[in-house]
Amino acid sequence: MHFFSFGNELIAPIQRNLVIHYYRTPTDKLLEKEQLLAQHQVTAWLGLRNNAVHGHYSAYAEQQVELMLQGVRNFISRLPA
């Protein structure tokens, strides 16, 4: 089976009566969920960074910074440039 890319989706064709229908595979749904979670995590890291840059030191704890650094390192190791 051939898969096609359509925007950010990977789709697999099914042909019925000379009409091609496309459906998303379970893997597509899993990847979409993982990307959404990663996007939320990056947004949280940006909020922490912005608090630090603007001097809102009481808005976060040292443990949050340590967790952010671990998360960023893990993120970079999973998704190299």
N, C-alpha and C positions, 0 to 999 in steps of 0.2 A: 504494500500500500504506500502510495506517495503522500507525503504531508506537504502542505503549502503554508507559507507565512502570509498572513493578512493583517497588516498593522502590527500590533504586538501579540497577536494570537497565532498559535500554530493550529491549523485546522486539517482535518482529514475528510476527503470527499467520499460520498456514497452516491452511486448513480442509480436512479430509478426512473424508468420511462423517459429516458433522454434528458432528464432534468437532474442536475447535480445539486445535492443538498450537502451542506457542510455542518459538521458538529464538532464540539470541543471535546477533546479526550479528557479522561480523569487526570492525567498528568498536567494538562493545561490548567485545570482548575486548581491543582495543588501548587503549581508555580505561581499562579496569580495570587493565591492566598499568601504564599511566602513573600512575594514582592510587596504586597500590601503591608504585611507585618514589618518588613525591613524599612519601608517608607515611614511608618509610624515611629519606629525606633530612631531613625535618623532625625526626624522632626523633634523628638524628645531631646536628643543630643544637642541639636541646634538651640533649643530653649535653654538648656544648661549653659552652653557656651555664651549665649547672649546675656544671661544673668551675670556671668563672670566678667564679661567685657564691660558691662555697664555698671559694675560695682555693687551689684545686689548680692553680696556675699552671704547674707542670712537666708537667701532663697534656696540654698542647696547645702548638702552636707559633704564632707570629705569622702564618705563611702560612695555617694552618687558619682563623684568624679572618678574614683577608682573603677567603679562598674562601667562608666562610660569609656574609659581608656581600654579596658578589657574588651568591651563590645566593639569598639572601633578597630582594634587589632584583629579580632576575630572576623569582622566584616571584611577587612582588607585581605586577610588570608584566604577567605572563601571566594572573593570576587576580585582577583587581581586585574589591574588595568590592561 
